Amino acid sequence: MNFREKYGQWAIVLGATEGIGKADAFELARRGMDVILVGRRREALENLAKDINAETGSEVKVLCQDLSEYDAADKIIEATKDLDMGLVNYVACLHSMGQYNKVDYSKYEQMYRVNIRTFSKLLHHFIGLFKERDRGAFVTIGSLSGWTSLPFCAEYAAQKAYMMALTEGVAYECKNTNVDVLLLTAGSTITPTWLKNKPADEDAVAAAMYPEDVSREGFDQLGKKLSYLAGERNRINHHKRISEHDRDEIIEELGKMFTHMA
Ligand SMILES: NC(=O)c1ccc[n+]([C@@H]2O[C@H](COP(=O)([O-])OP(=O)(O)OC[C@H]3O[C@@H](n4cnc5c(N)ncnc54)[C@H](OP(=O)(O)O)[C@@H]3O)[C@@H](O)[C@H]2O)c1
């Protein structure tokens, strides 16, 4: 499906420099959209912009912005106000590994600004804009940990749960409009961040997907599903986990996977 015809000219990927965001940016350009890449590393973003343009012919802009800045959402809204915005893809989500109390609280505040404050302000703005003109899409990247919880990465899982619940609720509210909202949940995905924090569990590692597959499979579901978990193996494993185990057992199992991060 040509997303540009359905949603509008421009897609913005928040957290596009590497991993799932980079794959999403390529995929959106392949689906006909011009793309705005947001991240902090200008040189890497500019190289990516050249690569996407060379492969797809789409126009690509770089918007260097730290999403943890207090007015990050306002700056993004201002920078996009004269463009025909079609799709917003919120990918960036900060995390911190280790025992909850041993992480400096300022790190949690930085996470809060990226994962909750900037995210919710952009969701609120763009859903309003898209509903007003009855066209557009918003895709949030979720994590299985937001449906469970995650010892030794507890604040991340809690903030992810917020992003996921909010996106699903808004997705339902947009159901009978031409605004498509999707929570695209990823399981283990082979990105630079994941490679630094790999779980000590062979099943989880074996189920890991490539970011390009998450993006392709996920965007195929936009407009069809409100909430979608990428990967057949992830769907089977998640269903088995929640149908065969109680919450205590699930927390124990996840905790053991990340004890090495304590
Ligand atoms: N990888 C997995 O196994 C996995 C599994 C489940 C869910 N997810 C979710 O998938 C998404 C992407 O994960 P990922 O592993 O690809 O990478 P990630 O580490 O979450 O994201 C990296 C991207 O976010 C940008 N970013 C980070 N902090 C930023 C900030 N303060 N301001 C602006 N941009 C910032 C980085 O670019 P710059 O450095 O240039 O800023 C980079 O492009 C996240 O929402 C994550 O929760 C990932």
The ligand as a MOL file (V3000), in Angstrom:
LIG
                    3D

  0  0  0     0  0            999 V3000
M  V30 BEGIN CTAB
M  V30 COUNTS 48 52 0 0 0
M  V30 BEGIN ATOM
M  V30 1 N 15.7740 -4.1050 20.3930 0
M  V30 2 C 14.8950 -4.8620 21.0080 0
M  V30 3 O 15.1280 -6.0490 21.3120 0
M  V30 4 C 13.5440 -4.3070 21.3740 0
M  V30 5 C 12.5790 -5.1700 21.8950 0
M  V30 6 C 11.3270 -4.6730 22.2220 0
M  V30 7 C 11.0380 -3.3370 22.0040 0
M  V30 8 N 12.0050 -2.5050 21.5070 0 CHG=1
M  V30 9 C 11.6570 -1.1010 21.3110 0
M  V30 10 O 12.0120 -0.7250 20.0160 0
M  V30 11 C 12.4020 0.6440 19.9920 0
M  V30 12 C 13.7580 0.7700 19.3310 0
M  V30 13 O 14.6900 -0.0100 19.9880 0
M  V30 14 P 16.1630 -0.1820 19.4050 0
M  V30 15 O 16.7510 -1.3600 20.1070 0
M  V30 16 O 16.1060 -0.1460 17.9320 0 CHG=-1
M  V30 17 O 16.9470 1.1170 19.8270 0
M  V30 18 P 16.8750 2.2110 20.9710 0
M  V30 19 O 18.1280 2.1370 21.7250 0
M  V30 20 O 15.6260 2.1770 21.7550 0
M  V30 21 O 16.7750 3.5020 20.1080 0
M  V30 22 C 17.8160 4.0010 19.5530 0
M  V30 23 C 17.3260 5.2090 18.7550 0
M  V30 24 O 16.7300 6.2280 19.5690 0
M  V30 25 C 17.4720 7.4320 19.4160 0
M  V30 26 N 17.4760 8.1310 20.6910 0
M  V30 27 C 17.8570 7.6510 21.8920 0
M  V30 28 N 17.7660 8.6180 22.8280 0
M  V30 29 C 17.3190 9.7150 22.1960 0
M  V30 30 C 17.0460 11.0300 22.6180 0
M  V30 31 N 17.2130 11.4280 23.8870 0
M  V30 32 N 16.6150 11.9200 21.7020 0
M  V30 33 C 16.4700 11.5590 20.4040 0
M  V30 34 N 16.6930 10.3190 19.9560 0
M  V30 35 C 17.1330 9.4200 20.8420 0
M  V30 36 C 18.8550 6.9790 18.9390 0
M  V30 37 O 19.5100 7.8650 18.0900 0
M  V30 38 P 20.5990 8.9360 18.6050 0
M  V30 39 O 21.6280 8.1780 19.3900 0
M  V30 40 O 21.1050 9.5550 17.3560 0
M  V30 41 O 19.8430 9.9140 19.4540 0
M  V30 42 C 18.4740 5.7440 18.1060 0
M  V30 43 O 18.0940 6.0930 16.8240 0
M  V30 44 C 12.3440 1.1160 21.4460 0
M  V30 45 O 11.0850 1.7160 21.6770 0
M  V30 46 C 12.4410 -0.1650 22.2370 0
M  V30 47 O 11.8000 -0.0290 23.4830 0
M  V30 48 C 13.2400 -2.9590 21.1800 0
M  V30 END ATOM
M  V30 BEGIN BOND
M  V30 1 1 1 2
M  V30 2 2 2 3
M  V30 3 1 2 4
M  V30 4 1 4 5
M  V30 5 2 4 48
M  V30 6 2 5 6
M  V30 7 1 6 7
M  V30 8 2 7 8
M  V30 9 1 8 9
M  V30 10 1 8 48
M  V30 11 1 9 10
M  V30 12 1 9 46
M  V30 13 1 10 11
M  V30 14 1 11 12
M  V30 15 1 11 44
M  V30 16 1 12 13
M  V30 17 1 13 14
M  V30 18 2 14 15
M  V30 19 1 14 16
M  V30 20 1 14 17
M  V30 21 1 17 18
M  V30 22 2 18 19
M  V30 23 1 18 20
M  V30 24 1 18 21
M  V30 25 1 21 22
M  V30 26 1 22 23
M  V30 27 1 23 24
M  V30 28 1 23 42
M  V30 29 1 24 25
M  V30 30 1 25 26
M  V30 31 1 25 36
M  V30 32 1 26 27
M  V30 33 1 26 35
M  V30 34 2 27 28
M  V30 35 1 28 29
M  V30 36 1 29 30
M  V30 37 2 29 35
M  V30 38 1 30 31
M  V30 39 2 30 32
M  V30 40 1 32 33
M  V30 41 2 33 34
M  V30 42 1 34 35
M  V30 43 1 36 37
M  V30 44 1 36 42
M  V30 45 1 37 38
M  V30 46 2 38 39
M  V30 47 1 38 40
M  V30 48 1 38 41
M  V30 49 1 42 43
M  V30 50 1 44 45
M  V30 51 1 44 46
M  V30 52 1 46 47
M  V30 END BOND
M  V30 END CTAB
M  END
